[in-house]
Amino acid sequence: MGTLLLNSKGLNTKTGTEIIYRELLKIVPEGLSNKTLYAVSLPEYDVDEAIIDNCTGIMGMDRTQIHLSSEGLPKDYIPGFIYVTEGNTFEVLQYMRVQGIVDYIREQFVNNPGMIYIGSSAGAMISGKDIMLAADFDPNYTGMIDLTALGLFEGTIIPHYEPEQLKMYLECTEEHILRRYDKIYSVGDKEAVVIKQISGRTIALFEENGEGRKIWAERENIKE
């Protein structure tokens, strides 16, 4: 199983790229010079150039290391990172299904322990069990009925929410809906969460401020 790096702002933004790069260097301290990135974004969002500019300018990657979903699925190599964009959650998931990206990511994530899935906002929620809760935040323009997502972990995550906001959201959500998920996390706009399997357990590591320094700590799941 691979590792999940989830946040709320994408590689199409300077802030999102800086957060993602900072956390990637903790997971891959040797750097990104020998890694390839498969970036999933919708053509109509017109963010490919921004992703390229930020990955080369902020993360120091070469253009040859970046493969865009508009160029098709990777065929001759296994990417070190797979990134899924922010946007309308239903639109992003539908695009991924039509392009065969859903099955591709599942296969790569299961078979390559070193794989890192990077999901921003919509891409973060799509990493979980389903996108049912997205209906509270995004209009379902696609008319999607099957809300099954990637299922890279048996839970879900609410982007753009701090712990206090998540607590209020859970209090207002029907219990039978909450019981669908083993874990319900949130991630704010200025942080990231890393989810990985450790000794058979799903562990979520959040970056928090402590006495002026950055630390990794497992934050208690508010649902439990």
Residue pairs with C-beta under 8 A, 6 or more apart in sequence:
1 109
1 110
1 113
1 196
1 197
2 108
2 109
2 110
2 112
2 113
2 114
2 115
2 116
2 117
2 152
3 27
3 115
3 116
3 117
3 194
3 195
3 196
4 116
4 117
4 119
4 127
4 152
4 153
4 193
4 194
4 195
4 196
5 20
5 23
5 24
5 27
5 116
5 117
5 118
5 119
5 192
5 193
5 194
6 118
6 119
6 120
6 123
6 124
6 127
6 157
6 159
6 185
6 187
6 192
6 193
6 194
6 195
7 16
7 19
7 20
7 23
7 118
7 119
7 120
7 121
7 124
7 159
7 187
7 191
7 192
7 193
8 16
8 86
8 120
8 121
8 124
8 159
8 160
8 187
8 188
8 189
9 15
9 16
9 19
9 86
9 120
9 121
9 189
10 16
10 47
10 51
10 83
10 85
10 86
10 120
10 121
10 123
11 17
11 20
11 39
11 50
11 51
11 54
11 55
11 83
11 85
11 118
11 120
12 41
12 45
12 47
12 50
12 51
12 54
12 85
12 86
13 50
13 54
14 54
14 58
15 189
15 190
16 86
16 120
17 54
17 55
17 58
17 59
18 58
19 190
19 191
19 192
20 59
20 118
20 120
20 192
21 58
21 59
22 192
23 192
23 194
23 207
24 32
24 59
24 81
24 116
24 118
25 31
26 194
26 216
27 116
27 194
28 35
28 80
28 116
31 60
32 59
32 60
32 61
32 65
32 80
33 60
34 80
35 61
35 65
35 79
35 80
35 81
36 65
36 66
36 67
36 74
36 77
36 79
36 80
36 81
37 55
37 61
37 65
37 66
37 67
37 79
37 80
37 81
37 82
37 83
38 67
38 69
38 74
38 79
38 81
38 82
38 83
39 48
39 51
39 55
39 66
39 67
39 68
39 69
39 83
39 85
40 69
40 82
40 83
40 84
40 85
40 92
40 95
40 96
40 101
40 123
41 47
41 48
41 51
41 68
41 69
41 70
41 85
41 87
42 85
42 87
42 91
42 92
42 95
43 70
45 85
45 87
47 85
48 68
48 70
51 66
51 68
51 83
52 63
52 66
52 68
55 61
55 65
55 66
56 62
56 63
56 66
67 74
67 79
69 99
69 101
73 99
73 100
73 101
73 104
78 108
78 112
78 115
79 108
79 115
80 114
80 115
80 116
81 115
81 116
81 117
81 118
82 105
82 108
82 109
82 115
82 116
82 117
82 118
83 118
83 119
83 120
83 123
84 92
84 96
84 105
84 117
84 118
84 119
84 120
84 122
84 123
84 126
84 127
85 92
85 120
85 121
85 122
85 123
86 120
86 121
86 122
86 123
86 159
87 121
87 122
88 122
88 138
88 139
88 141
89 121
89 122
89 125
89 126
89 131
89 134
89 137
89 138
90 131
90 134
90 138
90 139
90 140
90 141
90 142
90 144
91 141
91 142
92 122
92 123
92 126
93 102
93 122
93 126
93 131
93 144
93 149
94 142
94 144
95 101
96 102
96 105
96 126
102 150
105 117
105 150
105 152
106 150
106 151
106 152
108 115
109 115
109 117
109 150
109 152
117 127
117 150
117 152
119 125
119 126
119 127
120 159
121 159
121 160
122 134
122 138
122 159
124 157
124 159
124 187
125 131
125 133
125 134
125 149
125 156
125 157
125 158
125 159
126 149
126 150
127 149
127 150
127 152
127 153
127 157
128 149
128 150
128 151
128 152
128 153
128 154
128 155
128 156
128 157
128 181
129 148
129 149
129 151
129 153
129 154
129 155
129 156
129 180
129 181
130 147
130 148
130 149
130 156
130 180
131 147
131 149
131 156
132 147
132 156
132 177
132 180
133 156
133 158
133 173
133 177
134 140
134 147
136 169
137 158
153 182
153 183
153 195
153 202
154 181
154 182
154 183
154 202
155 181
155 182
155 183
155 184
155 185
155 202
156 181
156 183
156 184
156 185
157 184
157 185
157 186
157 187
157 193
158 166
158 169
158 184
158 185
158 186
158 187
159 186
159 187
160 187
160 188
160 189
161 169
161 186
161 187
161 188
162 186
162 188
163 186
163 219
163 222
165 186
166 184
166 185
166 186
166 222
167 222
170 178
170 184
170 222
170 223
178 184
178 223
181 223
182 202
183 202
183 204
183 221
183 223
184 221
184 222
184 223
185 193
185 195
185 204
185 221
186 222
187 193
187 206
191 206
191 207
191 208
192 206
192 207
193 204
193 205
193 206
193 207
194 204
194 205
194 216
195 202
195 203
195 204
195 205
196 202
196 203
196 205
197 203
203 218
204 218
204 219
204 221
205 216
205 217
205 218
206 216
206 217
206 218
206 219
207 214
207 215
207 216
208 214
208 215
208 217
208 219
210 217
